[in-house]
């Protein structure tokens, strides 16, 4: 049901390139956070998996960045303008989504990563179907999608290993956190749309009458110097003496 929406979002080469470059920045940031998580964990298995995951994120950033730059070079005339990119409707991977790695245990981190990778895998699969006329970008998403499915599976398996009793609670807590951040993103986007609409209404409906009144007032004024009444001149002189 959402395929027409995704095809509309991805139809322009310019916004498509910018979205891919944004995806690259998020993947690179997530890779750095995973390296930090590998430094902090005391579990040798998780340390190895985190580092491998970080390497995958770095490679994904290179794939997205390379394809985004290719699109910018291939369509230089279509990369300008202010086309709506709908970031909140077609996001990429959220990575750790500003999660503070230092303050989270391995269980909470794995739960959050599992949900993030699951959402990214679902979204990237939809983007593959939304790009029938761009096989190169489709290939990038297909490569990344295979890794996202592995990340989704390993995080769930490791969560079951280290937190067998708390795994469901941790996943629900992470899901509520993602829902809250998703609500904030949607609210911010809607606030931007509403504020833009209000400013347009003010500009086109409220300002024109004031501009018309100002023009009429200016038309009644004569040009050049004006003689003032004696009373006003006397009042001005008294103010100067005081």
C-alpha positions as CSV (number, residue, x, y, z in Angstrom):
1,X,0.0,0.0,0.0
2,X,2.9,2.4,0.6
3,X,4.7,1.7,-2.6
4,X,3.2,4.6,-4.5
5,X,4.2,6.9,-1.6
6,X,7.8,5.6,-1.7
7,X,8.0,5.9,-5.5
8,X,6.9,9.5,-5.2
9,X,9.5,10.2,-2.5
10,X,12.4,8.6,-4.5
11,X,11.4,9.8,-8.0
12,X,13.8,12.8,-8.3
13,X,17.5,12.1,-8.7
14,X,18.5,15.2,-6.6
15,X,16.6,14.4,-3.4
16,X,17.5,10.7,-4.0
17,X,21.2,11.6,-3.9
18,X,20.8,13.8,-0.8
19,X,18.9,11.0,1.0
20,X,21.7,8.5,0.2
21,X,24.3,11.0,1.5
22,X,22.3,11.4,4.7
23,X,22.1,7.6,5.0
24,X,25.9,7.4,4.6
25,X,26.3,9.9,7.5
26,X,24.0,7.9,9.8
27,X,25.8,4.6,8.9
28,X,29.2,6.1,9.6
29,X,28.0,7.6,13.0
30,X,26.5,4.2,13.9
31,X,29.8,2.5,13.1
32,X,31.7,4.8,15.5
33,X,29.2,4.1,18.3
34,X,29.6,0.4,17.8
35,X,33.3,0.7,18.1
36,X,32.8,2.5,21.4
37,X,30.4,-0.3,22.5
38,X,33.1,-2.9,21.6
39,X,35.5,-1.0,23.8
40,X,33.1,-0.9,26.8
41,X,31.7,-4.5,26.7
42,X,33.3,-7.2,28.8
43,X,31.9,-10.0,26.7
44,X,34.5,-11.2,24.2
45,X,31.8,-12.6,21.8
46,X,29.9,-9.3,21.7
47,X,33.2,-7.4,21.3
48,X,34.0,-9.4,18.1
49,X,30.4,-9.0,16.8
50,X,30.3,-5.3,17.5
51,X,33.5,-4.7,15.6
52,X,32.3,-6.7,12.7
53,X,29.0,-4.8,12.8
54,X,31.0,-1.5,12.9
55,X,33.0,-2.6,9.8
56,X,29.7,-3.3,8.0
57,X,28.3,0.1,8.9
58,X,31.5,1.7,7.5
59,X,31.2,-0.2,4.3
60,X,27.5,0.8,4.0
61,X,28.4,4.4,4.4
62,X,30.9,4.1,1.5
63,X,28.2,2.4,-0.7
64,X,25.6,5.1,0.0
65,X,28.1,7.9,-0.3
66,X,29.5,6.6,-3.6
67,X,26.1,6.1,-5.2
68,X,24.9,9.6,-3.9
69,X,27.9,11.2,-5.5
70,X,27.3,9.3,-8.8
71,X,23.8,10.6,-8.9
72,X,24.9,14.2,-8.3
73,X,27.4,13.9,-11.1
74,X,25.0,12.2,-13.5
75,X,22.1,14.7,-12.9
76,X,23.7,18.0,-12.1
77,X,20.8,20.0,-13.5
78,X,18.3,18.1,-11.2
79,X,20.1,18.5,-7.9
80,X,19.1,22.0,-7.1
81,X,15.9,23.4,-5.9
82,X,13.9,22.8,-2.8
83,X,12.1,19.5,-3.5
84,X,10.5,18.0,-0.4
85,X,12.5,15.0,0.7
86,X,10.1,13.6,3.4
87,X,12.8,12.4,5.7
88,X,10.3,11.3,8.3
89,X,8.3,9.2,5.8
90,X,11.3,7.4,4.2
91,X,14.1,7.3,6.8
92,X,17.2,5.2,6.6
93,X,18.7,3.2,9.4
94,X,18.5,5.1,12.6
95,X,21.7,3.5,14.0
96,X,21.9,4.1,17.7
97,X,19.7,7.1,17.3
98,X,21.6,9.3,19.8
99,X,21.6,6.5,22.3
100,X,24.4,7.0,25.0
101,X,26.4,3.9,24.7
102,X,28.3,4.6,27.9
103,X,25.1,4.5,30.0
104,X,23.5,1.4,28.5
105,X,24.2,-2.2,29.3
106,X,24.7,-4.9,26.7
107,X,21.2,-6.0,27.0
108,X,19.6,-2.6,26.4
109,X,22.0,-1.9,23.5
110,X,21.3,-5.3,21.8
111,X,17.5,-4.7,22.1
112,X,17.7,-1.3,20.6
113,X,20.0,-2.5,17.8
114,X,17.7,-5.4,17.0
115,X,14.7,-3.1,16.6
116,X,16.8,-0.6,14.6
117,X,18.2,-3.3,12.2
118,X,14.7,-4.8,11.8
119,X,13.2,-1.5,10.9
120,X,16.0,-0.7,8.5
121,X,15.7,-4.1,6.8
122,X,12.0,-3.6,6.3
123,X,12.5,-0.1,4.9
124,X,15.4,-1.0,2.6
125,X,13.3,-3.9,1.1
126,X,10.6,-1.4,0.3
127,X,13.0,1.0,-1.2
128,X,14.3,-1.7,-3.5
129,X,10.8,-2.1,-4.9
130,X,10.3,1.6,-5.2
131,X,13.3,2.1,-7.6
132,X,12.4,0.1,-10.7
133,X,14.2,2.6,-13.0
134,X,17.4,2.9,-11.0
135,X,19.2,-0.5,-10.9
136,X,22.4,0.9,-9.5
137,X,20.7,2.3,-6.4
138,X,18.6,-0.9,-6.1
139,X,21.9,-2.9,-6.0
140,X,23.2,-0.7,-3.2
141,X,20.1,-1.3,-1.1
142,X,20.2,-5.1,-1.8
143,X,23.8,-5.3,-0.6
144,X,23.0,-3.4,2.5
145,X,19.8,-5.4,3.1
146,X,21.7,-8.7,3.3
147,X,23.9,-7.3,6.1
148,X,20.9,-5.7,7.9
149,X,19.2,-9.1,8.1
150,X,22.3,-10.7,9.7
151,X,22.6,-7.8,12.2
152,X,18.9,-8.2,13.1
153,X,19.4,-12.0,13.7
154,X,22.7,-11.8,15.7
155,X,21.4,-9.1,18.0
156,X,18.3,-11.1,18.8
157,X,20.3,-14.3,19.4
158,X,22.9,-12.5,21.6
159,X,20.1,-10.8,23.6
160,X,18.6,-14.2,24.3
161,X,22.1,-15.5,25.4
162,X,23.0,-12.8,27.9
163,X,19.5,-11.8,29.1
164,X,17.3,-14.8,28.8
165,X,14.8,-13.7,31.4
166,X,14.7,-9.9,30.7
167,X,14.9,-10.0,26.9
168,X,11.2,-9.3,26.4
169,X,11.2,-6.4,28.8
170,X,14.3,-4.9,27.2
171,X,12.7,-5.2,23.8
172,X,9.5,-3.5,24.9
173,X,11.5,-0.8,26.6
174,X,13.5,-0.2,23.5
175,X,10.4,-0.2,21.4
176,X,8.8,2.5,23.6
177,X,11.9,4.6,23.3
178,X,11.8,4.3,19.5
179,X,8.1,5.2,19.5
180,X,8.7,8.3,21.5
181,X,11.6,9.4,19.3
182,X,9.5,8.6,16.2
183,X,6.7,10.8,17.7
184,X,9.1,13.6,18.2
185,X,10.3,13.4,14.6
186,X,6.8,13.4,13.3
187,X,5.8,16.2,15.6
188,X,8.8,18.3,14.5
189,X,8.0,17.7,10.8
190,X,4.3,18.6,11.3
191,X,5.3,21.7,13.3
192,X,7.5,22.8,10.3
193,X,4.6,22.2,7.9
194,X,2.1,24.1,10.0
195,X,4.4,27.0,10.7
196,X,5.2,27.3,7.0
197,X,1.4,27.3,6.2
198,X,0.7,29.9,8.9
199,X,3.5,32.2,7.5
200,X,2.1,31.8,4.0
201,X,-1.4,32.8,5.2
202,X,0.0,35.8,7.0
203,X,1.9,36.9,4.0
204,X,-0.9,36.5,1.5
205,X,-4.0,37.3,3.6
206,X,-3.0,39.7,6.4
207,X,-0.1,41.7,5.0
208,X,-1.8,42.9,1.8
209,X,-4.4,45.0,3.5
210,X,-1.7,46.7,5.6
211,X,0.4,47.3,2.5
212,X,-2.7,48.8,0.7
213,X,-3.4,51.2,3.6
214,X,0.3,52.2,3.7
215,X,0.2,53.0,0.0
216,X,-3.0,55.1,0.4
217,X,-1.4,57.0,3.3
218,X,1.7,57.6,1.3
219,X,-0.3,58.8,-1.7
220,X,-1.9,61.5,0.5
221,X,1.5,62.9,1.5
222,X,3.0,65.6,-0.7
223,X,6.6,65.5,-1.7
224,X,9.3,67.9,-0.5
225,X,9.5,70.1,2.6
226,X,6.3,71.2,4.4
227,X,5.6,74.4,6.3
228,X,4.4,73.7,9.8
229,X,2.0,75.7,11.9
230,X,3.4,78.4,14.2
231,X,2.1,76.7,17.3
232,X,4.0,73.5,16.4
233,X,7.2,75.6,15.7
234,X,6.9,77.3,19.1
235,X,6.5,74.0,20.9
236,X,9.6,72.7,19.2
237,X,11.5,75.8,20.2
238,X,10.5,75.4,23.8
239,X,11.7,71.7,23.8
240,X,15.1,72.8,22.3
241,X,15.6,75.4,25.1
242,X,14.8,72.9,27.8
